[in-house]
Amino acid sequence: MVSDDREFQKRKAELEERLGELEIERVSLLSEVESLRQKRTLLDLGKRGAALQAAVERLREQKADLEARIASIEDR
């Protein structure tokens, strides 16, 4: 009986320690996951911004080209 109680206490302590370790790891992982999500969001936004900037630049060039062609035609 005493041996069973000691074994119970030992096993209980081991499990409680493991639960504590897992809780610490869980909190750490939650923080890391949130940080990685934020980083991914910034990278995605940066990539989308660069693509949009390139599209806007192409449109500006097309506009300037068309304006120059129209001006050339009007001057004739």
C-alpha positions in Angstrom: 0.0 0.0 0.0 2.8 2.4 0.9 4.6 1.5 -2.2 1.5 2.2 -4.3 1.1 5.6 -2.7 4.8 6.5 -3.3 4.5 5.3 -6.9 1.3 7.4 -7.3 3.0 10.5 -5.8 6.0 10.0 -8.0 3.9 9.5 -11.2 1.7 12.5 -10.2 4.7 14.7 -9.8 6.2 13.6 -13.1 2.9 14.3 -14.9 2.5 17.7 -13.3 6.0 18.6 -14.3 5.3 17.5 -17.8 2.1 19.6 -17.9 4.0 22.6 -16.7 6.6 22.1 -19.4 4.0 21.7 -22.1 2.1 24.8 -20.9 5.3 26.9 -21.2 6.0 25.5 -24.7 2.4 26.2 -25.7 2.7 29.8 -24.7 6.0 30.2 -26.5 4.6 28.6 -29.6 1.6 30.8 -29.6 3.8 33.8 -29.5 6.1 32.5 -32.2 3.1 31.6 -34.4 1.6 35.1 -34.0 5.0 36.7 -34.9 5.3 34.5 -38.0 1.8 35.4 -39.1 2.6 39.1 -38.7 5.8 38.6 -40.7 3.9 36.7 -43.5 1.3 39.5 -43.6 4.0 42.1 -44.0 5.8 40.1 -46.7 2.5 39.5 -48.6 1.6 43.2 -48.4 5.1 44.2 -49.6 4.8 41.8 -52.5 1.4 43.1 -53.4 2.6 46.6 -53.1 5.5 46.0 -55.4 3.2 44.4 -58.0 0.8 47.3 -57.8 3.6 49.8 -58.0 4.8 48.1 -61.2 1.3 48.1 -62.7 0.9 51.8 -61.9 4.2 52.6 -63.4 3.3 50.8 -66.6 0.0 52.7 -66.8 1.8 56.0 -66.3 4.1 55.1 -69.2 1.1 54.2 -71.4 -0.6 57.4 -70.4 2.4 59.5 -71.2 2.9 57.7 -74.5 -0.7 58.2 -75.5 -0.6 61.8 -74.5 2.5 62.3 -76.7 0.9 60.5 -79.7 -2.3 62.6 -79.3 -0.3 65.8 -79.1 1.7 64.8 -82.2 -1.6 64.2 -84.1 -3.1 67.4 -82.9 -0.1 69.4 -84.0 -0.4 68.2 -87.7 
